Amino acid sequence: MSFRGVTLDNLKLVQIYPNRSFKCFVLLPGLPKMPRTYQRRVCARKYKDYTDESLREAVTTMKQKNLTLREASARFGIPKSSLSNALNGKHCGEIGRNMVFDIEEEELFVAYLVTMSTFGFPLTMFDLRCVAKSYLDRIGREEKHFKNNFPGYE
């Protein structure tokens, strides 16, 4: 017999209040072992069960007028809405916002951190945030993502 994945085999009898005169027992389920690899539940939604290469191949065959949208969806196993978005160029941009500092500026910060640590003054995260604020103030750049040009913990 099973109820919500708990069978009678993995129930434990635990005594509550062991020092009292009355005895009260509770059946507690044993903890199930965590799977080593993630296994999707049976009725879970499928997100992107296809590779980027198969999506590109499906779009090129649709552009060459060899397959319709429905036929390409059935042949490559890609949802019709995903194929339609890829075909029309929707939702194909980069995820996230732009970087605040470019690569050269970040390399300057890394060089400053290394230099200060070789002098025997390692910097904390707060110190690095202060360095970034003073850099932005010195070059006269007002960053809208920071409050008073002071970066957050991210």
OpenMM code with the backbone's topology and positions (N, CA, C; nanometers):
from openmm import Vec3, app, unit

residues = "MET SER PHE ARG GLY VAL THR LEU ASP ASN LEU LYS LEU VAL GLN ILE TYR PRO ASN ARG SER PHE LYS CYS PHE VAL LEU LEU PRO GLY LEU PRO LYS MET PRO ARG THR TYR GLN ARG ARG VAL CYS ALA ARG LYS TYR LYS ASP TYR THR ASP GLU SER LEU ARG GLU ALA VAL THR THR MET LYS GLN LYS ASN LEU THR LEU ARG GLU ALA SER ALA ARG PHE GLY ILE PRO LYS SER SER LEU SER ASN ALA LEU ASN GLY LYS HIS CYS GLY GLU ILE GLY ARG ASN MET VAL PHE ASP ILE GLU GLU GLU GLU LEU PHE VAL ALA TYR LEU VAL THR MET SER THR PHE GLY PHE PRO LEU THR MET PHE ASP LEU ARG CYS VAL ALA LYS SER TYR LEU ASP ARG ILE GLY ARG GLU GLU LYS HIS PHE LYS ASN ASN PHE PRO GLY TYR GLU".split()
positions = [
    Vec3(0.0842, -0.1177, 0.0000),
    Vec3(0.0000, 0.0000, 0.0000),
    Vec3(0.0891, 0.1244, 0.0000),
    Vec3(0.0499, 0.2241, -0.0781),
    Vec3(0.1321, 0.3427, -0.0919),
    Vec3(0.0434, 0.4664, -0.0851),
    Vec3(0.0937, 0.5688, -0.0155),
    Vec3(0.0241, 0.6972, -0.0076),
    Vec3(0.1262, 0.8067, -0.0301),
    Vec3(0.1137, 0.8793, -0.1403),
    Vec3(0.2054, 0.9875, -0.1766),
    Vec3(0.3504, 0.9404, -0.1770),
    Vec3(0.3737, 0.8237, -0.2311),
    Vec3(0.5102, 0.7739, -0.2438),
    Vec3(0.5654, 0.7112, -0.1181),
    Vec3(0.4869, 0.7038, -0.0079),
    Vec3(0.5339, 0.6437, 0.1165),
    Vec3(0.4695, 0.5070, 0.1286),
    Vec3(0.5512, 0.4048, 0.1357),
    Vec3(0.4999, 0.2695, 0.1532),
    Vec3(0.5113, 0.2298, 0.2989),
    Vec3(0.4444, 0.1210, 0.3348),
    Vec3(0.4494, 0.0734, 0.4729),
    Vec3(0.5874, 0.0200, 0.5084),
    Vec3(0.6668, -0.0126, 0.4079),
    Vec3(0.8000, -0.0668, 0.4332),
    Vec3(0.8951, 0.0380, 0.4883),
    Vec3(0.8793, 0.1628, 0.4477),
    Vec3(0.9756, 0.2640, 0.4911),
    Vec3(0.9189, 0.3589, 0.5969),
    Vec3(0.8228, 0.3115, 0.6787),
    Vec3(0.7726, 0.3892, 0.7911),
    Vec3(0.8467, 0.3500, 0.9181),
    Vec3(0.8727, 0.4466, 1.0047),
    Vec3(0.9410, 0.4206, 1.1305),
    Vec3(0.8482, 0.4564, 1.2454),
    Vec3(0.8535, 0.3798, 1.3517),
    Vec3(0.7757, 0.4066, 1.4716),
    Vec3(0.8637, 0.4865, 1.5663),
    Vec3(0.8238, 0.6110, 1.5963),
    Vec3(0.9038, 0.6998, 1.6793),
    Vec3(0.8232, 0.7359, 1.8025),
    Vec3(0.8868, 0.7253, 1.9209),
    Vec3(0.8189, 0.7587, 2.0457),
    Vec3(0.8389, 0.9069, 2.0757),
    Vec3(0.7284, 0.9764, 2.1005),
    Vec3(0.7329, 1.1170, 2.1383),
    Vec3(0.7213, 1.1242, 2.2898),
    Vec3(0.7894, 1.2148, 2.3515),
    Vec3(0.7935, 1.2312, 2.4967),
    Vec3(0.8377, 1.1019, 2.5650),
    Vec3(0.9610, 1.0584, 2.5474),
    Vec3(1.0032, 0.9295, 2.6047),
    Vec3(1.0120, 0.9309, 2.7568),
    Vec3(1.0244, 1.0460, 2.8217),
    Vec3(1.0407, 1.0518, 2.9669),
    Vec3(0.9081, 1.0671, 3.0399),
    Vec3(0.7973, 1.0753, 2.9720),
    Vec3(0.6669, 1.0933, 3.0351),
    Vec3(0.6086, 0.9578, 3.0745),
    Vec3(0.5068, 0.9635, 3.1566),
    Vec3(0.4446, 0.8399, 3.2029),
    Vec3(0.3592, 0.7756, 3.0939),
    Vec3(0.3000, 0.8572, 3.0055),
    Vec3(0.2206, 0.7993, 2.8978),
    Vec3(0.3088, 0.7797, 2.7753),
    Vec3(0.2682, 0.6891, 2.6915),
    Vec3(0.3450, 0.6580, 2.5716),
    Vec3(0.2685, 0.7088, 2.4494),
    Vec3(0.3354, 0.7822, 2.3654),
    Vec3(0.2752, 0.8352, 2.2432),
    Vec3(0.3700, 0.8043, 2.1280),
    Vec3(0.3197, 0.7334, 2.0286),
    Vec3(0.4008, 0.6940, 1.9150),
    Vec3(0.3463, 0.7575, 1.7879),
    Vec3(0.4346, 0.7852, 1.6969),
    Vec3(0.3973, 0.8418, 1.5679),
    Vec3(0.4692, 0.7637, 1.4598),
    Vec3(0.4002, 0.7405, 1.3497),
    Vec3(0.4620, 0.6763, 1.2347),
    Vec3(0.5202, 0.7846, 1.1451),
    Vec3(0.6499, 0.7826, 1.1265),
    Vec3(0.7170, 0.8802, 1.0404),
    Vec3(0.7708, 0.8095, 0.9171),
    Vec3(0.7557, 0.8711, 0.8018),
    Vec3(0.8126, 0.8081, 0.6827),
    Vec3(0.9640, 0.8208, 0.6831),
    Vec3(1.0302, 0.7173, 0.6360),
    Vec3(1.1750, 0.7248, 0.6180),
    Vec3(1.2056, 0.8172, 0.5026),
    Vec3(1.3159, 0.8838, 0.5104),
    Vec3(1.3517, 0.9774, 0.4044),
    Vec3(1.3905, 0.9020, 0.2791),
    Vec3(1.3312, 0.9360, 0.1650),
    Vec3(1.3721, 0.8699, 0.0407),
    Vec3(1.5101, 0.9161, 0.0001),
    Vec3(1.5819, 0.8305, -0.0652),
    Vec3(1.7160, 0.8655, -0.1110),
    Vec3(1.7055, 0.9572, -0.2315),
    Vec3(1.7938, 1.0564, -0.2345),
    Vec3(1.7945, 1.1496, -0.3464),
    Vec3(1.8565, 1.0799, -0.4678),
    Vec3(1.8003, 1.1026, -0.5849),
    Vec3(1.8593, 1.0401, -0.7033),
    Vec3(1.9930, 1.1043, -0.7372),
    Vec3(2.0814, 1.0266, -0.7923),
    Vec3(2.2129, 1.0775, -0.8289),
    Vec3(2.2044, 1.1744, -0.9456),
    Vec3(2.1164, 1.1470, -1.0382),
    Vec3(2.0962, 1.2377, -1.1504),
    Vec3(1.9498, 1.2784, -1.1516),
    Vec3(1.9250, 1.3960, -1.2033),
    Vec3(1.7886, 1.4472, -1.2068),
    Vec3(1.7061, 1.3623, -1.3002),
    Vec3(1.5903, 1.3191, -1.2513),
    Vec3(1.4975, 1.2435, -1.3334),
    Vec3(1.3668, 1.3207, -1.3392),
    Vec3(1.3246, 1.3516, -1.4581),
    Vec3(1.2034, 1.4292, -1.4775),
    Vec3(1.0819, 1.3457, -1.4383),
    Vec3(0.9853, 1.4095, -1.3707),
    Vec3(0.8629, 1.3394, -1.3346),
    Vec3(0.7853, 1.3050, -1.4602),
    Vec3(0.6924, 1.2114, -1.4479),
    Vec3(0.6208, 1.1608, -1.5639),
    Vec3(0.5386, 1.2701, -1.6307),
    Vec3(0.4663, 1.3491, -1.5516),
    Vec3(0.3798, 1.4498, -1.6124),
    Vec3(0.4409, 1.5889, -1.6117),
    Vec3(0.5705, 1.6007, -1.5921),
    Vec3(0.6346, 1.7316, -1.5906),
    Vec3(0.6417, 1.7868, -1.7330),
    Vec3(0.6396, 1.9202, -1.7418),
    Vec3(0.6474, 1.9831, -1.8731),
    Vec3(0.7873, 1.9677, -1.9308),
    Vec3(0.7930, 1.9554, -2.0591),
    Vec3(0.9212, 1.9410, -2.1272),
    Vec3(0.9678, 2.0777, -2.1748),
    Vec3(1.0865, 2.1161, -2.1350),
    Vec3(1.1442, 2.2422, -2.1792),
    Vec3(1.2678, 2.2118, -2.2619),
    Vec3(1.2654, 2.2549, -2.3837),
    Vec3(1.3786, 2.2447, -2.4756),
    Vec3(1.4392, 2.1048, -2.4775),
    Vec3(1.3627, 2.0117, -2.5313),
    Vec3(1.4110, 1.8758, -2.5488),
    Vec3(1.4757, 1.8583, -2.6855),
    Vec3(1.5380, 1.9617, -2.7345),
    Vec3(1.6019, 1.9566, -2.8650),
    Vec3(1.7309, 2.0358, -2.8579),
    Vec3(1.8198, 2.0087, -2.9512),
    Vec3(1.9478, 2.0790, -2.9537),
    Vec3(1.9371, 2.2011, -3.0457),
    Vec3(2.0305, 2.2915, -3.0296),
    Vec3(2.0336, 2.4098, -3.1160),
    Vec3(2.0604, 2.3706, -3.2607),
    Vec3(2.1404, 2.2662, -3.2786),
    Vec3(2.1713, 2.2194, -3.4145),
    Vec3(2.0454, 2.1674, -3.4841),
    Vec3(1.9622, 2.0906, -3.4126),
    Vec3(1.8397, 2.0398, -3.4748),
    Vec3(1.7422, 2.1536, -3.5036),
    Vec3(1.7410, 2.2564, -3.4190),
    Vec3(1.6556, 2.3724, -3.4462),
    Vec3(1.7025, 2.4461, -3.5709),
    Vec3(1.8349, 2.4655, -3.5843),
    Vec3(1.8879, 2.5322, -3.7036),
    Vec3(1.8579, 2.4517, -3.8290),
    Vec3(1.8724, 2.3208, -3.8188),
    Vec3(1.8460, 2.2351, -3.9338),
    Vec3(1.6983, 2.2406, -3.9735),
    Vec3(1.6092, 2.2416, -3.8742),
    Vec3(1.4660, 2.2492, -3.9035),
    Vec3(1.4311, 2.3826, -3.9678),
    Vec3(1.4900, 2.4902, -3.9210),
    Vec3(1.4611, 2.6225, -3.9777),
    Vec3(1.5125, 2.6317, -4.1209),
    Vec3(1.6317, 2.5778, -4.1478),
    Vec3(1.6839, 2.5834, -4.2850),
    Vec3(1.5988, 2.5002, -4.3801),
    Vec3(1.5500, 2.3853, -4.3367),
    Vec3(1.4644, 2.3063, -4.4263),
    Vec3(1.3300, 2.3745, -4.4483),
    Vec3(1.2808, 2.4473, -4.3472),
    Vec3(1.1557, 2.5200, -4.3673),
    Vec3(1.1760, 2.6396, -4.4595),
    Vec3(1.2923, 2.7058, -4.4486),
    Vec3(1.3192, 2.8206, -4.5359),
    Vec3(1.3373, 2.7781, -4.6805),
    Vec3(1.3850, 2.6577, -4.7030),
    Vec3(1.4028, 2.6072, -4.8394),
    Vec3(1.2713, 2.5541, -4.8963),
    Vec3(1.1641, 2.5695, -4.8186),
    Vec3(1.0286, 2.5274, -4.8593),
    Vec3(1.0192, 2.3764, -4.8794),
    Vec3(1.1053, 2.3004, -4.8127),
    Vec3(1.0963, 2.1554, -4.8219),
    Vec3(0.9929, 2.0991, -4.7251),
    Vec3(0.9736, 2.1651, -4.6110),
    Vec3(0.8799, 2.1176, -4.5092),
    Vec3(0.7927, 2.2327, -4.4609),
    Vec3(0.6707, 2.1975, -4.4206),
    Vec3(0.5859, 2.2967, -4.3568),
    Vec3(0.6197, 2.3005, -4.2074),
    Vec3(0.5593, 2.3941, -4.1384),
    Vec3(0.5853, 2.4086, -3.9961),
    Vec3(0.5424, 2.2838, -3.9198),
    Vec3(0.4260, 2.2325, -3.9519),
    Vec3(0.3747, 2.1136, -3.8826),
    Vec3(0.4593, 1.9907, -3.9145),
    Vec3(0.5009, 1.9743, -4.0379),
    Vec3(0.5830, 1.8587, -4.0751),
    Vec3(0.7201, 1.8653, -4.0085),
    Vec3(0.7791, 1.9849, -4.0035),
    Vec3(0.9093, 2.0007, -3.9387),
    Vec3(0.8990, 1.9741, -3.7889),
    Vec3(0.7882, 2.0150, -3.7294),
    Vec3(0.7680, 1.9901, -3.5868),
    Vec3(0.7606, 1.8414, -3.5580),
    Vec3(0.6896, 1.7683, -3.6422),
    Vec3(0.6775, 1.6236, -3.6224),
    Vec3(0.8090, 1.5522, -3.6527),
    Vec3(0.8801, 1.5973, -3.7545),
    Vec3(1.0030, 1.5281, -3.7951),
    Vec3(1.1179, 1.5508, -3.6965),
    Vec3(1.1345, 1.6749, -3.6483),
    Vec3(1.2472, 1.7061, -3.5608),
    Vec3(1.2121, 1.7004, -3.4123),
    Vec3(1.0848, 1.6878, -3.3785),
    Vec3(1.0444, 1.6802, -3.2387),
    Vec3(1.0560, 1.8121, -3.1647),
    Vec3(1.0342, 1.9209, -3.2366),
    Vec3(1.0429, 2.0558, -3.1790),
    Vec3(0.9022, 2.1145, -3.1812),
    Vec3(0.8593, 2.1809, -3.0736),
    Vec3(0.7248, 2.2405, -3.0743),
    Vec3(0.7069, 2.3416, -3.1869),
    Vec3(0.5829, 2.3501, -3.2360),
    Vec3(0.5546, 2.4401, -3.3479),
    Vec3(0.5804, 2.5856, -3.3108),
    Vec3(0.5488, 2.6223, -3.1870),
    Vec3(0.5689, 2.7619, -3.1469),
    Vec3(0.7176, 2.7969, -3.1438),
    Vec3(0.8012, 2.7024, -3.1018),
    Vec3(0.9459, 2.7283, -3.1011),
    Vec3(0.9996, 2.7422, -3.2428),
    Vec3(0.9514, 2.6586, -3.3329),
    Vec3(0.9939, 2.6696, -3.4733),
    Vec3(0.9462, 2.8011, -3.5341),
    Vec3(0.8226, 2.8402, -3.5025),
    Vec3(0.7700, 2.9659, -3.5559),
    Vec3(0.8498, 3.0848, -3.5037),
    Vec3(0.8834, 3.0844, -3.3745),
    Vec3(0.9639, 3.1938, -3.3186),
    Vec3(1.1017, 3.1996, -3.3825),
    Vec3(1.1648, 3.0844, -3.4033),
    Vec3(1.2974, 3.0821, -3.4651),
    Vec3(1.2904, 3.1269, -3.6103),
    Vec3(1.1839, 3.0908, -3.6785),
    Vec3(1.1685, 3.1275, -3.8190),
    Vec3(1.1458, 3.2778, -3.8350),
    Vec3(1.0717, 3.3377, -3.7420),
    Vec3(1.0405, 3.4803, -3.7497),
    Vec3(1.1413, 3.5674, -3.6753),
    Vec3(1.2406, 3.5066, -3.6118),
    Vec3(1.3442, 3.5829, -3.5425),
    Vec3(1.3006, 3.6392, -3.4087),
    Vec3(1.2006, 3.5806, -3.3459),
    Vec3(1.1550, 3.6273, -3.2149),
    Vec3(1.2284, 3.5520, -3.1053),
    Vec3(1.2508, 3.6178, -2.9939),
    Vec3(1.3129, 3.5576, -2.8744),
    Vec3(1.4495, 3.4977, -2.9040),
    Vec3(1.5270, 3.5620, -2.9891),
    Vec3(1.6578, 3.5069, -3.0240),
    Vec3(1.7723, 3.5934, -2.9717),
    Vec3(1.7410, 3.6924, -2.8874),
    Vec3(1.8445, 3.7801, -2.8345),
    Vec3(1.9177, 3.7171, -2.7176),
    Vec3(2.0176, 3.7886, -2.6702),
    Vec3(2.0932, 3.7429, -2.5550),
    Vec3(2.0092, 3.7561, -2.4288),
    Vec3(2.0316, 3.6669, -2.3348),
    Vec3(1.9581, 3.6681, -2.2094),
    Vec3(2.0313, 3.7582, -2.1112),
    Vec3(1.9577, 3.8410, -2.0385),
    Vec3(2.0176, 3.9278, -1.9381),
    Vec3(2.0447, 4.0669, -1.9928),
    Vec3(2.0886, 4.1539, -1.9031),
    Vec3(2.1176, 4.2897, -1.9460),
    Vec3(2.2653, 4.3045, -1.9804),
    Vec3(2.3000, 4.4188, -2.0362),
    Vec3(2.4379, 4.4432, -2.0763),
    Vec3(2.5277, 4.4569, -1.9540),
    Vec3(2.6560, 4.4329, -1.9761),
    Vec3(2.7521, 4.4459, -1.8676),
    Vec3(2.7733, 4.5934, -1.8351),
    Vec3(2.7977, 4.6227, -1.7077),
    Vec3(2.8215, 4.7605, -1.6660),
    Vec3(2.9625, 4.8025, -1.7061),
    Vec3(3.0597, 4.7166, -1.6793),
    Vec3(3.1994, 4.7446, -1.7134),
    Vec3(3.2392, 4.6568, -1.8319),
    Vec3(3.3165, 4.7126, -1.9236),
    Vec3(3.3635, 4.6300, -2.0347),
    Vec3(3.4844, 4.5469, -1.9889),
    Vec3(3.5367, 4.4670, -2.0786),
    Vec3(3.6426, 4.3718, -2.0443),
    Vec3(3.7687, 4.4435, -1.9965),
    Vec3(3.8060, 4.5547, -2.0610),
    Vec3(3.9269, 4.6273, -2.0213),
    Vec3(3.9139, 4.6838, -1.8801),
    Vec3(3.7953, 4.7360, -1.8473),
    Vec3(3.7744, 4.7898, -1.7127),
    Vec3(3.7800, 4.6799, -1.6071),
    Vec3(3.7222, 4.5642, -1.6373),
    Vec3(3.7285, 4.4531, -1.5423),
    Vec3(3.8714, 4.4038, -1.5249),
    Vec3(3.9492, 4.4057, -1.6333),
    Vec3(4.0902, 4.3663, -1.6217),
    Vec3(4.1684, 4.4666, -1.5371),
    Vec3(4.1318, 4.5948, -1.5433),
    Vec3(4.1930, 4.6948, -1.4556),
    Vec3(4.1632, 4.6653, -1.3088),
    Vec3(4.0376, 4.6277, -1.2801),
    Vec3(4.0013, 4.5933, -1.1431),
    Vec3(4.0779, 4.4708, -1.0943),
    Vec3(4.0944, 4.3712, -1.1806),
    Vec3(4.1684, 4.2501, -1.1443),
    Vec3(4.3141, 4.2839, -1.1181),
    Vec3(4.3724, 4.3674, -1.2041),
    Vec3(4.5122, 4.4073, -1.1838),
    Vec3(4.5279, 4.4838, -1.0527),
    Vec3(4.4308, 4.5694, -1.0196),
    Vec3(4.4360, 4.6440, -0.8929),
    Vec3(4.4264, 4.5487, -0.7747),
    Vec3(4.3378, 4.4502, -0.7830),
    Vec3(4.3244, 4.3522, -0.6752),
    Vec3(4.4533, 4.2733, -0.6545),
    Vec3(4.5132, 4.2304, -0.7645),
    Vec3(4.6369, 4.1528, -0.7552),
    Vec3(4.7495, 4.2383, -0.6986),
    Vec3(4.7590, 4.3630, -0.7443),
    Vec3(4.8641, 4.4526, -0.6959),
    Vec3(4.8503, 4.4782, -0.5467),
    Vec3(4.7286, 4.5056, -0.5014),
    Vec3(4.7075, 4.5319, -0.3597),
    Vec3(4.7348, 4.4077, -0.2747),
    Vec3(4.7013, 4.2904, -0.3266),
    Vec3(4.7266, 4.1694, -0.2487),
    Vec3(4.8758, 4.1370, -0.2435),
    Vec3(4.9525, 4.1720, -0.3492),
    Vec3(5.0975, 4.1491, -0.3428),
    Vec3(5.1643, 4.2456, -0.2461),
    Vec3(5.1039, 4.3634, -0.2250),
    Vec3(5.1563, 4.4572, -0.1264),
    Vec3(5.1170, 4.4190, 0.0158),
    Vec3(5.0336, 4.3171, 0.0295),
    Vec3(4.9929, 4.2721, 0.1615),
    Vec3(4.8624, 4.3323, 0.2099),
    Vec3(4.7846, 4.3895, 0.1185),
    Vec3(4.6561, 4.4484, 0.1545),
    Vec3(4.5454, 4.3835, 0.0704),
    Vec3(4.5031, 4.2628, 0.1062),
    Vec3(4.3947, 4.2012, 0.0281),
    Vec3(4.2646, 4.2783, 0.0474),
    Vec3(4.1882, 4.2899, -0.0592),
    Vec3(4.0649, 4.3683, -0.0557),
    Vec3(3.9445, 4.2779, -0.0325),
    Vec3(3.8497, 4.3276, 0.0438),
    Vec3(3.7245, 4.2565, 0.0634),
    Vec3(3.6276, 4.2948, -0.0481),
    Vec3(3.5101, 4.2334, -0.0453),
    Vec3(3.4102, 4.2651, -0.1459),
    Vec3(3.3633, 4.4103, -0.1318),
    Vec3(3.3517, 4.4579, -0.0098),
    Vec3(3.3130, 4.5975, 0.0115),
    Vec3(3.4184, 4.6922, -0.0448),
    Vec3(3.5475, 4.6590, -0.0262),
    Vec3(3.6547, 4.7421, -0.0812),
    Vec3(3.6478, 4.7476, -0.2338),
    Vec3(3.6201, 4.6329, -0.2949),
    Vec3(3.6096, 4.6289, -0.4407),
    Vec3(3.4915, 4.7131, -0.4886),
    Vec3(3.3822, 4.7102, -0.4168),
    Vec3(3.2666, 4.7928, -0.4525),
    Vec3(3.3004, 4.9411, -0.4399),
    Vec3(3.3778, 4.9765, -0.3377),
    Vec3(3.4200, 5.1165, -0.3217),
    Vec3(3.5129, 5.1588, -0.4346),
    Vec3(3.5999, 5.0690, -0.4773),
    Vec3(3.6903, 5.0981, -0.5898),
    Vec3(3.6092, 5.1204, -0.7171),
    Vec3(3.5072, 5.0373, -0.7384),
    Vec3(3.4237, 5.0528, -0.8575),
    Vec3(3.3485, 5.1854, -0.8534),
    Vec3(3.2988, 5.2250, -0.7359),
    Vec3(3.2282, 5.3537, -0.7229),
    Vec3(3.3220, 5.4704, -0.7511),
    Vec3(3.4422, 5.4648, -0.6934),
    Vec3(3.5357, 5.5755, -0.7159),
    Vec3(3.5786, 5.5824, -0.8622),
    Vec3(3.5897, 5.4674, -0.9278),
    Vec3(3.6239, 5.4664, -1.0702),
    Vec3(3.5138, 5.5323, -1.1522),
    Vec3(3.3883, 5.4951, -1.1236),
    Vec3(3.2768, 5.5545, -1.1979),
    Vec3(3.2670, 5.7044, -1.1723),
    Vec3(3.2903, 5.7470, -1.0478),
    Vec3(3.2857, 5.8898, -1.0168),
    Vec3(3.3994, 5.9658, -1.0838),
    Vec3(3.5189, 5.9035, -1.0903),
    Vec3(3.6355, 5.9694, -1.1486),
    Vec3(3.6188, 5.9921, -1.2980),
    Vec3(3.5602, 5.8943, -1.3684),
    Vec3(3.5446, 5.9118, -1.5129),
    Vec3(3.4159, 5.9872, -1.5464),
    Vec3(3.3337, 6.0138, -1.4452),
    Vec3(3.2139, 6.0938, -1.4673),
    Vec3(3.0984, 6.0172, -1.5288),
    Vec3(3.0937, 5.8907, -1.5074),
    Vec3(2.9852, 5.8095, -1.5625),
    Vec3(2.8823, 5.7819, -1.4537),
    Vec3(2.7567, 5.8098, -1.4835),
    Vec3(2.6466, 5.7851, -1.3909),
    Vec3(2.5788, 5.6550, -1.4331),
    Vec3(2.5862, 5.5537, -1.3485),
    Vec3(2.5298, 5.4229, -1.3810),
    Vec3(2.3909, 5.4120, -1.3189),
    Vec3(2.2899, 5.3902, -1.4026),
    Vec3(2.1520, 5.3900, -1.3540),
    Vec3(2.1177, 5.2635, -1.2754),
    Vec3(2.1934, 5.1565, -1.2937),
    Vec3(2.1648, 5.0327, -1.2228),
    Vec3(2.2144, 5.0355, -1.0786),
    Vec3(2.3031, 5.1286, -1.0459),
    Vec3(2.3594, 5.1388, -0.9118),
    Vec3(2.2963, 5.2572, -0.8391),
    Vec3(2.2781, 5.2422, -0.7106),
    Vec3(2.2282, 5.3526, -0.6298),
    Vec3(2.3462, 5.4380, -0.5870),
    Vec3(2.3475, 5.5635, -0.6250),
    Vec3(2.4584, 5.6564, -0.6002),
    Vec3(2.5905, 5.6041, -0.6571),
    Vec3(2.5831, 5.5374, -0.7710),
    Vec3(2.7016, 5.4782, -0.8355),
    Vec3(2.7721, 5.3734, -0.7494),
    Vec3(2.7030, 5.3214, -0.6501),
    Vec3(2.7626, 5.2198, -0.5622),
    Vec3(2.7037, 5.0843, -0.6002),
    Vec3(2.7880, 4.9912, -0.6513),
    Vec3(2.7347, 4.8629, -0.6962),
    Vec3(2.6865, 4.7767, -0.5798),
    Vec3(2.5976, 4.6845, -0.6112),
    Vec3(2.5448, 4.5909, -0.5118),
    Vec3(2.6371, 4.4717, -0.4953),
    Vec3(2.5885, 4.3709, -0.4282),
    Vec3(2.6699, 4.2523, -0.3998),
    Vec3(2.6884, 4.1644, -0.5229),
    Vec3(2.6043, 4.1765, -0.6225),
    Vec3(2.6163, 4.0910, -0.7395),
    Vec3(2.7350, 4.1324, -0.8190),
] * unit.nanometer
topology = app.Topology()
chain = topology.addChain("A")
for resn in residues:
    res = topology.addResidue(resn, chain)
    for name in ("N", "CA", "C"):
        topology.addAtom(name, app.Element.getBySymbol(name[0]), res)
